[in-house]
Amino acid sequence: MQIIAREMGTCETAFVVRDGVHTRLRIFTASAEVPHSGLSLIGATCALHQLGWIDDDVSGHVTWTTEAGLFPVVLEPNDGGTLYSLVLKPAVFIGEYYQRGKVARALGLREQDISITGLPCEIVSTGLPIHIVPVGSLEAVRSIELSRSAASEIVRDLGFGDLFVFTCEAEHADVHCRMFAHDFGIPEDAATGSACGSLIAYMIKHRLVRPEPRVRIEVEQGLEMGRPSRLVVEADVLDGVARSIRVGGHCIMIGKGRLSFEAGDVVG
């Protein structure tokens, strides 16, 4: 599976494996297997649904087994198509990362571009730890050029090095984001579902959204890559804490093919 993922060269490659009652998903980047990926869970559901392997009655859900646990994807009719929404784990706030200077150097920004927000760099998990980095302006986010050597210092500190950057200045949505995960072989990701789930929990905690019982934001990502995506993120709010987090959107099948192997061709 790792060899195939490396050959495919996409951000993530998902393999569907039958595993008893539930359908198991194993997810690989070009360099490593990862326990969870919102994009892969939603994309796999969409692909199987469009191929006719999931019932055309889209009023239900599919539950996937991953290394990080069980994750349902809900299918709902929407605007003449299907909205695929991943139900995430409750958010866990793992801790703040106080080395803003290191983060700024890794992103090619000034430390002031981060500190001006008055918000912390914080690690949040809704199934996978995500390092959330607030930036004060859209201009600064657009200007980011990742330094792998500087980002490696963060990997040494935390054990992982993904950087999910956001600003509340956006072009056509509520939030503008970029995701960098070079240590997983992903220079930049066009859509990151699990990170958006962590982001809405972060925004609720730090009062960046209105204090309503149900919060909904739209996230734009991938614009700098020429691969624009739009994700819808929702959460219930109880006592200032995000509950029942969902992230999803519409999906498009952009290609399909067939891989053939002969005995002895692939050596693990």
VEXMARFI-851565 format. One line per 8 residues: number of its first residue (from 1); their letters; for each residue x, y, z of N, C-alpha, C, CB. Coordinates in steps of 0.02 Angstrom, whole numbers, plus 50000, padded with zeros to 5 digits. Glycine has a CB too. Example, Ala and Ser with C-alpha at 12.3 -4.5 7.8 and 13.67 -1.06 7.14 Angstrom:
residues 2
1> AS> 50660,49716,50390,50615,49775,50390,50660,49835,50390,50565,49776,50452  50642,49888,50354,50684,49947,50357,50645,50002,50394,50704,49970,50286
***
This chain:
residues 268
1> MQIIAREM> 50041,49940,50000,50000,50000,50000,50043,50063,50000,49953,50000,50060  50097,50062,50038,50142,50120,50040,50174,50132,49972,50195,50111,50094  50193,50078,49939,50223,50084,49873,50174,50115,49823,50248,50016,49847  50112,50093,49825,50061,50120,49780,50049,50193,49796,49994,50080,49787  50043,50211,49860,50032,50280,49879,50089,50325,49855,50024,50286,49955  50150,50301,49862,50208,50340,49839,50205,50350,49763,50274,50305,49859  50185,50297,49727,50180,50301,49655,50124,50348,49632,50170,50232,49625  50067,50346,49668,50011,50390,49651,50029,50463,49662,49949,50371,49691
9> GTCETAFV> 50065,50477,49716,50091,50544,49728,50040,50595,49750,50123,50568,49667  49981,50574,49772,49931,50621,49796,49942,50634,49870,49859,50594,49784  49905,50683,49898,49914,50698,49969,49899,50638,50012,49869,50757,49990  49843,50604,49998,49827,50542,50033,49799,50492,49984,49777,50555,50090  49813,50428,49996,49784,50374,49958,49748,50328,50008,49838,50334,49916  49684,50316,49997,49643,50277,50044,49630,50208,50015,49576,50313,50061  49639,50157,50055,49627,50088,50035,49568,50060,50075,49691,50044,50046  49518,50035,50039,49458,50008,50071,49469,49934,50085,49395,50019,50026
17> VRDGVHTR> 49462,49915,50148,49474,49846,50170,49413,49821,50208,49539,49842,50215  49387,49764,50190,49331,49735,50226,49356,49710,50294,49298,49677,50186  49321,49729,50347,49344,49713,50415,49283,49698,50459,49386,49772,50446  49255,49638,50451,49197,49619,50491,49136,49661,50474,49213,49625,50565  49104,49688,50526,49043,49726,50517,49056,49792,50482,49009,49739,50585  49112,49825,50500,49127,49891,50473,49176,49885,50414,49156,49937,50527  49177,49937,50373,49225,49942,50319,49284,49982,50343,49193,49974,50255  49342,49953,50338,49403,49985,50364,49436,50026,50310,49451,49932,50392
25> LRIFTASA> 49464,50082,50330,49501,50125,50284,49572,50132,50310,49466,50194,50276  49620,50114,50267,49690,50126,50283,49714,50183,50238,49733,50062,50273  49747,50232,50268,49762,50295,50234,49838,50306,50234,49726,50354,50269  49865,50321,50176,49937,50331,50168,49950,50397,50133,49969,50272,50129  49999,50434,50157,50028,50488,50118,50084,50457,50076,50055,50546,50165  50120,50498,50040,50175,50471,49999,50231,50442,50041,50202,50525,49954  50233,50460,50106,50290,50438,50147,50270,50397,50208,50328,50497,50170  50207,50395,50229,50189,50360,50291,50115,50345,50294,50211,50402,50352
33> EVPHSGLS> 50097,50295,50334,50027,50282,50349,50005,50330,50405,50015,50207,50369  49945,50356,50399,49918,50402,50450,49854,50373,50479,49905,50472,50420  49838,50388,50543,49781,50356,50575,49714,50384,50554,49788,50363,50649  49713,50443,50523,49649,50476,50510,49658,50531,50459,49619,50504,50576  49608,50540,50416,49608,50596,50368,49537,50610,50348,49652,50580,50306  49513,50670,50365,49445,50687,50347,49434,50686,50272,49428,50755,50374  49482,50712,50234,49477,50713,50162,49470,50643,50133,49538,50748,50132  49509,50596,50160,49506,50527,50135,49439,50494,50152,49563,50486,50164
41> LIGATCAL> 49414,50505,50212,49350,50475,50232,49293,50501,50188,49335,50490,50305  49291,50567,50177,49239,50596,50135,49248,50574,50062,49239,50673,50141  49310,50577,50038,49324,50559,49969,49308,50486,49954,49395,50572,49952  49325,50441,50000,49311,50370,49990,49236,50358,49988,49343,50327,50045  49199,50391,50032,49126,50385,50032,49096,50408,49966,49095,50425,50091  49119,50466,49943,49095,50493,49880,49110,50445,49822,49127,50561,49866  49172,50420,49819,49191,50376,49764,49149,50313,49762,49265,50358,49770  49140,50280,49820,49100,50219,49822,49027,50233,49806,49107,50186,49890
49> HQLGWIDD> 49002,50290,49828,48933,50309,49814,48923,50321,49739,48913,50372,49854  48969,50357,49708,48962,50372,49637,48973,50311,49594,49010,50427,49618  49012,50263,49620,49022,50200,49583,48965,50150,49593,49087,50168,49604  48917,50169,49636,48860,50125,49647,48871,50072,49700,48841,50093,49584  48925,50078,49737,48939,50027,49789,48908,50046,49856,49015,50019,49797  48879,50106,49860,48840,50127,49918,48769,50141,49893,48871,50189,49954  48719,50121,49930,48649,50128,49910,48634,50199,49887,48603,50108,49967  48594,50205,49834,48575,50271,49808,48531,50310,49856,48540,50263,49742
57> DVSGHVTW> 48501,50276,49905,48462,50312,49956,48511,50350,50000,48416,50264,49998  48518,50415,49988,48571,50453,50021,48548,50484,50087,48596,50508,49975  48497,50456,50118,48472,50483,50181,48504,50448,50241,48396,50478,50185  48557,50411,50230,48588,50373,50284,48660,50394,50296,48585,50300,50269  48700,50345,50319,48769,50359,50332,48811,50296,50323,48779,50388,50402  48875,50306,50316,48924,50252,50312,48972,50260,50370,48962,50251,50244  48986,50206,50406,49034,50210,50462,49098,50175,50442,49003,50177,50526  49152,50211,50447,49218,50185,50431,49257,50169,50494,49258,50236,50387
65> TTEAGLFP> 49295,50115,50492,49343,50099,50544,49412,50123,50522,49343,50022,50560  49444,50164,50563,49512,50186,50549,49556,50171,50610,49514,50262,50531  49619,50182,50602,49665,50173,50659,49647,50218,50717,49737,50186,50637  49616,50275,50702,49597,50323,50754,49527,50310,50783,49599,50394,50727  49492,50259,50758,49426,50242,50785,49373,50240,50731,49406,50292,50838  49309,50241,50752,49253,50238,50706,49230,50309,50688,49194,50198,50737  49218,50320,50623,49197,50386,50600,49140,50378,50550,49256,50424,50568  49080,50404,50567,49025,50404,50519,49031,50461,50469,48957,50408,50555
73> VVLEPNDG> 49011,50447,50407,49002,50499,50357,48928,50499,50337,49049,50487,50293  48896,50557,50346,48824,50563,50333,48815,50588,50261,48791,50613,50383  48767,50557,50225,48750,50576,50157,48682,50609,50157,48752,50514,50109  48679,50671,50130,48616,50708,50130,48605,50740,50062,48616,50761,50185  48543,50737,50034,48528,50773,49973,48538,50848,49983,48456,50758,49948  48570,50881,49934,48584,50953,49942,48597,50984,49874,48643,50965,49990  48558,51035,49856,48568,51072,49793,48573,51027,49732,48631,51115,49799  48530,50976,49729,48530,50931,49672,48585,50879,49673,48535,50970,49610
81> GTLYSLVL> 48627,50879,49725,48680,50830,49731,48680,50799,49800,48748,50862,49716  48737,50779,49823,48744,50749,49889,48796,50786,49930,48763,50674,49883  48778,50803,49991,48825,50832,50038,48852,50777,50082,48792,50888,50082  48918,50770,50083,48952,50718,50123,48982,50752,50185,49008,50681,50081  48959,50731,50244,48981,50763,50306,49011,50712,50354,48922,50800,50340  49072,50724,50374,49107,50680,50421,49092,50701,50492,49183,50682,50408  49072,50653,50533,49059,50666,50604,49124,50651,50642,48999,50621,50632  49151,50703,50674,49216,50697,50706,49211,50681,50781,49256,50761,50696
89> KPAVFIGE> 49267,50661,50809,49271,50650,50881,49266,50717,50918,49337,50613,50899  49245,50716,50982,49247,50778,51021,49317,50807,51023,49221,50766,51093  49322,50872,51020,49387,50906,51017,49424,50898,51083,49379,50980,51000  49489,50884,51078,49533,50881,51135,49587,50934,51126,49565,50809,51144  49593,50980,51174,49644,51032,51172,49707,51006,51207,49619,51099,51205  49757,50990,51166,49816,50956,51192,49864,51005,51226,49853,50918,51136  49870,51064,51199,49914,51114,51231,49934,51168,51183,49976,51080,51258  49959,51223,51210,49983,51279,51169,50057,51269,51153,49971,51346,51205
97> YYQRGKVA> 50077,51297,51097,50148,51296,51077,50172,51369,51080,50157,51265,51005  50218,51382,51125,50236,51450,51141,50293,51478,51097,50257,51455,51213  50319,51438,51052,50375,51459,51011,50351,51493,50946,50421,51399,50994  50320,51552,50954,50293,51586,50895,50349,51603,50845,50257,51650,50916  50408,51619,50871,50463,51635,50827,50480,51578,50781,50524,51655,50867  50481,51517,50808,50495,51458,50766,50441,51448,50714,50502,51395,50810  50379,51457,50734,50323,51449,50687,50328,51501,50632,50255,51455,50723  50342,51563,50650,50348,51617,50600,50404,51602,50551,50360,51684,50635
105> RALGLREQ> 50462,51579,50576,50519,51563,50532,50501,51506,50485,50581,51545,50573  50465,51456,50510,50445,51399,50469,50400,51421,50411,50410,51347,50511  50360,51473,50423,50312,51496,50373,50338,51555,50331,50248,51516,50407  50397,51579,50348,50423,51637,50312,50387,51701,50329,50420,51625,50238  50360,51705,50390,50323,51764,50412,50361,51801,50466,50254,51744,50437  50338,51860,50483,50363,51895,50542,50325,51868,50603,50354,51973,50535  50357,51866,50659,50323,51843,50720,50262,51887,50734,50371,51844,50780  50266,51951,50716,50211,51998,50727,50148,51977,50688,50232,52068,50707
113> DISITGLP> 50157,51943,50631,50099,51921,50591,50055,51872,50631,50122,51889,50526  50086,51837,50677,50050,51790,50720,50028,51824,50785,50093,51728,50736  50074,51859,50818,50060,51888,50884,50006,51942,50881,50123,51917,50913  49998,51975,50823,49949,52028,50818,49877,52003,50829,49954,52062,50749  49866,51939,50820,49799,51910,50829,49781,51905,50903,49795,51842,50797  49832,51903,50947,49819,51893,51018,49796,51822,51034,49767,51941,51043  49805,51776,50987,49782,51707,50994,49841,51660,50998,49736,51687,50936  49833,51603,51031,49888,51556,51037,49895,51509,50977,49879,51515,51099
121> CEIVSTGL> 49955,51486,50965,49966,51427,50924,49948,51367,50968,50041,51423,50895  49903,51325,50946,49876,51274,50991,49865,51208,50954,49809,51298,51022  49878,51153,50989,49868,51087,50960,49801,51061,50983,49925,51038,50981  49759,51044,50934,49690,51021,50947,49679,50958,50907,49637,51076,50928  49643,50910,50935,49630,50847,50900,49555,50832,50899,49668,50790,50932  49530,50814,50840,49463,50785,50834,49470,50715,50801,49416,50831,50791  49527,50684,50815,49545,50619,50787,49617,50616,50766,49500,50603,50728  49646,50675,50753,49716,50680,50734,49742,50748,50759,49726,50674,50656
129> PIHIVPVG> 49800,50750,50794,49825,50814,50820,49840,50863,50763,49888,50802,50861  49814,50924,50771,49823,50976,50721,49852,51038,50756,49755,50993,50685  49905,51066,50727,49937,51126,50755,49905,51186,50720,50015,51124,50745  49862,51222,50756,49826,51278,50728,49866,51343,50739,49755,51284,50759  49875,51380,50684,49916,51441,50686,49873,51500,50662,49981,51434,50643  49858,51549,50705,49820,51607,50684,49866,51659,50652,49782,51638,50743  49842,51689,50598,49881,51742,50564,49834,51801,50553,49910,51717,50495  49862,51861,50558,49821,51921,50560,49791,51945,50495,49861,51975,50587
137> SLEAVRSI> 49818,51924,50438,49792,51952,50375,49795,51900,50319,49832,52014,50355  49752,51911,50271,49751,51869,50211,49815,51878,50171,49690,51885,50167  49840,51939,50169,49902,51953,50133,49959,51911,50160,49919,52027,50136  49964,51907,50227,50018,51868,50258,50010,51794,50242,50019,51879,50334  49949,51768,50246,49938,51697,50232,49957,51681,50159,49865,51677,50245  49939,51725,50113,49956,51714,50043,50031,51713,50031,49923,51767,49999  50068,51751,50072,50140,51759,50062,50182,51701,50090,50163,51823,50092  50150,51654,50124,50188,51601,50158,50231,51560,50110,50139,51554,50195
145> ELSRSAAS> 50292,51550,50129,50338,51504,50095,50369,51460,50148,50392,51542,50053  50351,51397,50148,50373,51352,50202,50448,51338,50198,50334,51286,50198  50480,51343,50256,50551,51324,50263,50553,51255,50296,50591,51377,50306  50573,51206,50259,50574,51138,50286,50623,51131,50344,50592,51087,50231  50680,51164,50340,50729,51159,50394,50701,51190,50458,50795,51194,50374  50668,51248,50452,50639,51279,50512,50580,51238,50537,50617,51351,50496  50540,51210,50492,50483,51168,50513,50507,51106,50549,50440,51149,50453  50566,51081,50531,50594,51021,50564,50608,51033,50638,50657,50998,50529
153> EIVRDLGF> 50622,51096,50656,50632,51112,50727,50568,51101,50766,50657,51184,50735  50511,51117,50736,50447,51106,50769,50433,51032,50775,50390,51141,50730  50451,50993,50724,50443,50920,50727,50482,50893,50787,50467,50887,50661  50543,50918,50797,50583,50894,50853,50552,50912,50920,50654,50923,50849  50518,50969,50923,50486,50990,50985,50422,50950,51000,50469,51064,50982  50382,50939,50948,50314,50912,50959,50307,50838,50938,50265,50952,50921  50352,50814,50896,50344,50746,50871,50306,50744,50806,50310,50703,50922  50278,50800,50785,50245,50805,50720,50251,50878,50697,50170,50782,50723
161> GDLFVFTC> 50240,50890,50632,50255,50957,50608,50203,50989,50564,50317,50956,50572  50140,50964,50566,50091,50997,50523,50074,51066,50550,50027,50954,50518  50060,51112,50505,50044,51182,50523,49981,51200,50485,50103,51231,50506  49926,51210,50521,49862,51229,50491,49852,51303,50505,49803,51186,50518  49863,51344,50454,49863,51417,50461,49795,51444,50441,49920,51449,50418  49768,51491,50481,49704,51520,50463,49704,51595,50476,49647,51486,50502  49661,51630,50440,49646,51700,50452,49572,51711,50442,49689,51747,50406  49545,51757,50481,49473,51773,50474,49460,51823,50418,49447,51801,50540
169> EAEHADVH> 49513,51843,50382,49505,51879,50319,49502,51826,50264,49564,51931,50307  49449,51828,50223,49441,51777,50172,49414,51808,50108,49394,51722,50197  49420,51771,50053,49396,51796,49989,49321,51784,49981,49435,51763,49932  49300,51721,49991,49230,51704,49978,49200,51660,50033,49224,51668,49911  49230,51659,50091,49206,51616,50145,49215,51654,50211,49245,51548,50146  49208,51617,50266,49216,51647,50333,49289,51645,50355,49173,51611,50383  49325,51594,50333,49394,51584,50355,49435,51561,50294,49399,51531,50413  49497,51585,50291,49544,51566,50238,49599,51525,50270,49572,51629,50200
177> CRMFAHDF> 49614,51466,50243,49662,51420,50275,49713,51393,50225,49625,51362,50308  49770,51374,50254,49821,51336,50217,49848,51282,50264,49879,51382,50190  49862,51223,50235,49887,51167,50275,49953,51142,50248,49835,51109,50276  50004,51138,50292,50071,51113,50273,50088,51054,50318,50125,51170,50279  50109,50999,50287,50127,50939,50326,50185,50903,50291,50066,50890,50333  50242,50938,50287,50298,50913,50248,50326,50848,50276,50353,50964,50245  50321,50838,50342,50349,50776,50371,50307,50715,50354,50355,50783,50447  50245,50725,50330,50204,50671,50304,50208,50667,50228,50131,50680,50326
185> GIPEDAAT> 50253,50705,50198,50259,50704,50125,50206,50746,50090,50255,50634,50101  50175,50794,50126,50123,50837,50096,50148,50910,50099,50054,50829,50134  50177,50935,50045,50200,51004,50047,50144,51053,50063,50231,51023,49979  50085,51043,50033,50026,51082,50049,49964,51041,50031,50026,51151,50013  49911,51047,50071,49850,51010,50061,49794,51057,50038,49829,50972,50125  49753,51035,49991,49701,51078,49963,49638,51079,50005,49684,51055,49893  49626,51027,50045,49566,51024,50088,49581,50976,50145,49502,51000,50047  49572,50998,50206,49591,50958,50264,49533,50956,50314,49654,50988,50298
193> GSACGSLI> 49492,50903,50308,49431,50899,50348,49442,50896,50423,49392,50839,50328  49488,50852,50444,49500,50846,50516,49526,50911,50546,49550,50789,50530  49568,50947,50508,49594,51011,50533,49538,51063,50539,49649,51037,50486  49491,51062,50493,49435,51110,50497,49391,51095,50558,49393,51108,50433  49384,51031,50576,49348,51014,50636,49382,51041,50699,49340,50939,50642  49448,51035,50701,49485,51063,50757,49480,51138,50757,49559,51041,50753  49479,51168,50697,49476,51241,50692,49411,51269,50722,49483,51263,50620  49354,51238,50707,49292,51266,50734,49290,51260,50810,49231,51230,50703
201> AYMIKHRL> 49319,51207,50838,49323,51201,50911,49367,51255,50939,49350,51131,50931  49423,51270,50905,49469,51324,50925,49433,51391,50923,49532,51325,50879  49396,51403,50869,49362,51467,50861,49307,51477,50914,49333,51472,50791  49273,51424,50931,49222,51428,50984,49255,51442,51051,49180,51363,50987  49309,51406,51065,49344,51416,51129,49369,51488,51136,49404,51368,51135  49395,51517,51083,49425,51584,51087,49377,51639,51064,49488,51586,51044  49313,51622,51059,49259,51670,51046,49269,51708,50980,49254,51720,51103  49287,51671,50929,49295,51701,50863,49231,51693,50821,49353,51669,50826
209> VRPEPRVR> 49180,51661,50850,49115,51655,50817,49062,51678,50866,49102,51581,50794  49003,51692,50841,48949,51715,50884,48928,51659,50932,48889,51737,50842  48912,51677,50995,48893,51626,51045,48821,51601,51034,48899,51655,51117  48812,51558,50984,48747,51531,50968,48746,51456,50981,48729,51545,50894  48687,51426,50990,48683,51354,51004,48711,51311,50948,48612,51335,51018  48706,51336,50886,48733,51299,50829,48775,51347,50787,48676,51268,50786  48838,51329,50776,48884,51371,50739,48900,51339,50672,48950,51383,50779  48902,51380,50619,48918,51355,50552,48967,51403,50519,48853,51347,50508
217> IEVEQGLE> 49022,51377,50494,49069,51418,50457,49085,51385,50390,49134,51430,50498  49105,51427,50342,49130,51401,50278,49204,51416,50275,49092,51432,50218  49242,51366,50255,49315,51371,50253,49338,51365,50181,49349,51317,50297  49378,51413,50158,49409,51408,50092,49482,51388,50100,49403,51476,50053  49505,51343,50057,49573,51317,50061,49595,51298,49991,49577,51256,50110  49660,51293,49981,49687,51271,49917,49691,51324,49863,49646,51215,49892  49671,51387,49878,49671,51438,49827,49741,51453,49800,49640,51502,49854  49790,51453,49846,49859,51468,49826,49888,51412,49782,49903,51479,49887
225> MGRPSRLV> 49859,51352,49785,49882,51295,49746,49848,51291,49678,49870,51231,49785  49798,51334,49667,49757,51327,49607,49708,51270,49611,49802,51319,49547  49694,51246,49672,49647,51191,49683,49597,51213,49738,49684,51125,49704  49555,51261,49723,49511,51289,49775,49461,51238,49801,49474,51349,49748  49451,51238,49866,49401,51195,49898,49360,51237,49946,49435,51136,49935  49300,51213,49960,49255,51246,50007,49226,51193,50053,49198,51286,49971  49239,51199,50118,49214,51151,50167,49164,51186,50213,49271,51120,50208  49111,51151,50229,49061,51175,50276,49073,51141,50343,48988,51163,50250
233> VEADVLDG> 49080,51180,50396,49095,51152,50462,49041,51175,50511,49166,51174,50487  49014,51129,50550,48961,51144,50597,48977,51113,50665,48893,51119,50571  48951,51144,50716,48959,51116,50784,48903,51143,50829,49029,51134,50814  48879,51101,50874,48836,51125,50928,48881,51156,50981,48793,51067,50957  48854,51203,51018,48892,51236,51070,48855,51229,51136,48905,51311,51054  48889,51201,51186,48861,51193,51252,48912,51216,51303,48839,51120,51266  48894,51266,51343,48940,51294,51394,49006,51317,51363,48953,51243,51449  49002,51345,51303,49061,51371,51270,49107,51319,51239,49099,51410,51318
241> VARSIRVG> 49082,51256,51233,49124,51202,51207,49090,51172,51145,49134,51146,51262  49130,51157,51094,49104,51128,51032,49083,51056,51044,49157,51132,50976  49024,51039,51018,48998,50970,51021,48974,50950,50952,48941,50963,51074  48970,50886,50940,48940,50859,50878,48968,50895,50816,48864,50866,50879  49034,50892,50809,49067,50927,50754,49059,50888,50688,49142,50937,50770  49039,50924,50636,49033,50895,50569,49072,50938,50519,48959,50889,50548  49103,50905,50471,49137,50942,50418,49124,50905,50353,49214,50949,50432  49109,50943,50301,49095,50910,50238,49088,50958,50180,49034,50868,50243
249> GHCIMIGK> 49063,50931,50125,49053,50971,50065,49032,50927,50008,49117,51010,50048  49029,50956,49949,49014,50918,49888,49080,50892,49859,48977,50962,49836  49077,50836,49825,49137,50805,49797,49129,50795,49722,49151,50737,49831  49185,50794,49688,49186,50783,49616,49234,50726,49600,49207,50848,49578  49212,50679,49559,49255,50626,49535,49298,50655,49479,49214,50564,49510  49364,50657,49488,49407,50688,49439,49445,50637,49397,49457,50735,49473  49439,50574,49412,49473,50523,49371,49465,50455,49401,49546,50540,49363  49474,50404,49359,49475,50336,49384,49517,50293,49337,49403,50307,49390
257> GRLSFEAG> 49542,50239,49364,49586,50195,49324,49591,50127,49356,49655,50226,49317  49636,50087,49330,49644,50018,49353,49718,50003,49362,49611,49968,49304  49736,49972,49417,49805,49950,49428,49808,49875,49420,49830,49971,49500  49858,49851,49384,49868,49779,49373,49936,49759,49400,49860,49760,49298  49938,49700,49431,50001,49674,49459,50011,49603,49437,50001,49679,49536  50074,49584,49429,50092,49515,49418,50132,49492,49478,50131,49506,49352  50129,49429,49492,50165,49401,49550,50238,49421,49547,50158,49324,49554  50262,49448,49604,50332,49466,49609,50347,49538,49588,50373,49420,49568
265> DVVG> 50296,49573,49561,50308,49642,49538,50321,49690,49596,50250,49666,49498  50285,49679,49651,50289,49726,49707,50320,49690,49767,50220,49755,49725  50373,49718,49793,50405,49689,49852,50398,49739,49909,50481,49672,49837  50367,49718,49965,50356,49764,50021,50419,49774,50061,50301,49738,50065
***
